Amino acid sequence: MAIFTRQFADTDEYEQWLQKAAQRISVLSITNAPARNGSSTQPNTAPIGITYETDDQSLAPARSRTVIVVQAVIVGLLFFAVFLFLISKV
């Protein structure tokens, strides 16, 4: 199972996402958790962060194009380095 982290701007966004994903994730930790109903504390205005574990790839954060390009360049450079190493041994 893969572990992901996601941040939400407000409590409503967090609760909507959690209702949709509740059966498909295992919550590991919550930062700046929203206060429970009926609590006398001030409403939390900080972003809510959640760390969760899931096998469902639809809940994984999207990878940026830059990350994919950087990974491809690194793999290409590694192959080129191995090629140069093998050529130098011949």
Summary of the structure (lengths in Angstrom):
residues: 90
radius of gyration: 21.1
end to end distance: 43.9
largest distance: 76.2
contacts: 177
relative contact order: 0.20
helix: 47%
strand: 22%
